[in-house]
């Protein structure tokens, strides 16, 4: 839900979605290296797995502007 909240904030304030999400999620990923067990709420959101949401947004934007991603995915199958 946090991802959708940040995405909505970017839409409401009409800022660059990828830029805002990149800043927020990269900061959270960096914070994950410094979190400890006393910060359970922060540890939940400050996990490097949140970068997958960012990868999905970037892939979606590339597809929307017409970039072909088949060369990249041919390596995996």
Protein Blocks (a to p, Z undefined) as FASTA:
>chain_A
ZZmmmmmmmmmnopafklmmmmmmmmmmmmmmmgcfklmmlmmmmcfklmmmmmmmmmmm
mmmnopafklmmmmmZZ
